Amino acid sequence: MLLKQINHSTDIKKLRNQGYEVKIIGNYLLVQSIPYLNARKEVAMGTLVTNVSIANNRVTKPNTHVIHFVGEFPCNIDGTIISQLQHQSNTMNLAEGILVNHSFSNKPANGYSDYYEKITQYIKIISAPARHYDSKVTAQTYKVIESSEQDSVLNYSDTNSSKAEIDNINQKLSGLKIGIIGLGGTGSYILDSVSKTLVGEIHLFDGDKFLQHNAFRAPGAPSLEELDESISKVEYFSRIYSKMHKHIIPHELFINESNLGLLNTLSFVFICIDKGEIKKIIFERLENLGIPFVDVGIGVQKVEDSLIGMVRTTTSTKEKRNHIWEGRVSFADAEDEDYSSNIQIAELNALNAAFAVIKWKKLFGFYNDLQNEHDGCYSINVNTVTNNDC
């Protein structure tokens, strides 16, 4: 509980958002990579350490102006110690994993109003001599910060959301179990977006290999060596996105009547396949389970020496399902459609995925939704997005 309180403190988040190397250990706030000048007039790096005061389950104003330091004693440009900081110099173990060498004292008239003010004031004093010798040194390293919450689904903290102050909105997606059926172009771009959220699990369903043509309609850029491995799509993409999200679960198979049970515990499903018969079966199972889903589709045709087409996003929820069966979704296989070449273009796959993810986030309150549309279509050549529910 204490860790969450500290991580959600606005002043501590401000330090992190501005690129300082913030770390939490127990009840202590550590800010690493603080440049300072030692007695030999060398630029070195140290760590500031302060306890964090908690009252009524909130981080409060610092209860002391004193701060600890890991490193040699910081010096002025002539190599003499910065006497205005002097307090105590003795190595001591504050807590497991925190061995400090000095404590400093620099007290404003009214104390420090928050931890941002306290940390940045000490950094100004400590780092000024170092910056005299090297103007490029800074404590704002913007180094990647590993997630400090043990139960986080992410391997490192979402500083983008905290910087925008939308952490509370992100929580609306927390814990959801997401299924992505089909990791062709659109499905892989959906994974790219969903893996950057706090969903609890991401289940990937596809029995195909990741081959050379897939590289031209999926996010990223595989190497020749990766293509030569000829591994499954689910393994290829889980390798990549597990670097960010801890709970990506690959299923190297095609969904069919024998394994529909794998969908039973999911909260939401993205359907990104062009096989009509199995799509019907999946729709029926999800409807019976009361699970909302989005079905995506791209139709592209050659017209003389250019392409026309559309991008479709069709949603099914408990409140509205009939339209799925009333012609909004084609259950013909792609090879039976007019666009038999099944043209896939990376930007259209990415656009299709973006529409699908936006709709999913609308359903769970992340985005405001005034229209509550369940079927939309973007047409390329006339550049229009149509709400087919109107």
Rosetta blueprint (number, residue, H / E / L):
1 M L
2 L H
3 L H
4 K H
5 Q H
6 I H
7 N H
8 H L
9 S L
10 T H
11 D H
12 I H
13 K H
14 K H
15 L H
16 R H
17 N H
18 Q L
19 G L
20 Y E
21 E E
22 V E
23 K E
24 I E
25 I E
26 G L
27 N L
28 Y E
29 L E
30 L E
31 V E
32 Q E
33 S E
34 I E
35 P E
36 Y E
37 L E
38 N L
39 A L
40 R L
41 K L
42 E L
43 V E
44 A E
45 M E
46 G E
47 T E
48 L E
49 V E
50 T E
51 N E
52 V L
53 S L
54 I E
55 A E
56 N L
57 N L
58 R E
59 V E
60 T L
61 K L
62 P L
63 N L
64 T L
65 H L
66 V E
67 I E
68 H E
69 F E
70 V E
71 G L
72 E L
73 F L
74 P L
75 C E
76 N L
77 I L
78 D L
79 G L
80 T L
81 I E
82 I L
83 S H
84 Q H
85 L H
86 Q E
87 H E
88 Q E
89 S E
90 N E
91 T E
92 M E
93 N E
94 L E
95 A E
96 E L
97 G L
98 I E
99 L E
100 V E
101 N E
102 H E
103 S E
104 F E
105 S E
106 N L
107 K L
108 P L
109 A L
110 N L
111 G L
112 Y L
113 S L
114 D L
115 Y H
116 Y H
117 E H
118 K H
119 I H
120 T H
121 Q H
122 Y H
123 I H
124 K H
125 I H
126 I H
127 S H
128 A H
129 P H
130 A H
131 R H
132 H H
133 Y H
134 D L
135 S L
136 K L
137 V L
138 T L
139 A L
140 Q E
141 T L
142 Y L
143 K L
144 V L
145 I L
146 E E
147 S L
148 S L
149 E L
150 Q L
151 D L
152 S L
153 V L
154 L E
155 N L
156 Y E
157 S L
158 D L
159 T H
160 N H
161 S H
162 S H
163 K H
164 A H
165 E L
166 I L
167 D H
168 N H
169 I H
170 N H
171 Q H
172 K H
173 L H
174 S L
175 G L
176 L L
177 K E
178 I E
179 G E
180 I E
181 I E
182 G L
183 L L
184 G L
185 G H
186 T H
187 G H
188 S H
189 Y H
190 I H
191 L H
192 D H
193 S H
194 V H
195 S L
196 K L
197 T L
198 L L
199 V L
200 G L
201 E E
202 I E
203 H E
204 L E
205 F E
206 D L
207 G L
208 D L
209 K E
210 F L
211 L L
212 Q H
213 H H
214 N H
215 A H
216 F H
217 R H
218 A L
219 P L
220 G L
221 A L
222 P L
223 S L
224 L H
225 E H
226 E H
227 L H
228 D H
229 E H
230 S L
231 I L
232 S E
233 K H
234 V H
235 E H
236 Y H
237 F H
238 S H
239 R H
240 I H
241 Y H
242 S L
243 K L
244 M L
245 H E
246 K L
247 H L
248 I E
249 I E
250 P E
251 H E
252 E L
253 L L
254 F L
255 I L
256 N L
257 E L
258 S L
259 N L
260 L H
261 G H
262 L H
263 L H
264 N L
265 T L
266 L L
267 S L
268 F E
269 V E
270 F E
271 I E
272 C L
273 I L
274 D L
275 K L
276 G H
277 E H
278 I H
279 K H
280 K H
281 I H
282 I H
283 F H
284 E H
285 R H
286 L H
287 E H
288 N H
289 L H
290 G L
291 I L
292 P L
293 F E
294 V E
295 D E
296 V E
297 G E
298 I E
299 G E
300 V E
301 Q E
302 K E
303 V E
304 E L
305 D L
306 S E
307 L E
308 I E
309 G E
310 M E
311 V E
312 R E
313 T E
314 T E
315 T E
316 S E
317 T E
318 K L
319 E L
320 K E
321 R L
322 N H
323 H H
324 I H
325 W H
326 E L
327 G L
328 R L
329 V L
330 S L
331 F L
332 A L
333 D L
334 A H
335 E H
336 D H
337 E L
338 D L
339 Y L
340 S L
341 S L
342 N L
343 I L
344 Q L
345 I L
346 A H
347 E H
348 L H
349 N H
350 A H
351 L H
352 N H
353 A H
354 A H
355 F H
356 A H
357 V H
358 I H
359 K H
360 W H
361 K H
362 K H
363 L H
364 F L
365 G L
366 F L
367 Y L
368 N L
369 D L
370 L L
371 Q L
372 N L
373 E L
374 H L
375 D E
376 G E
377 C E
378 Y E
379 S E
380 I L
381 N L
382 V L
383 N L
384 T E
385 V E
386 T E
387 N E
388 N L
389 D L
390 C L
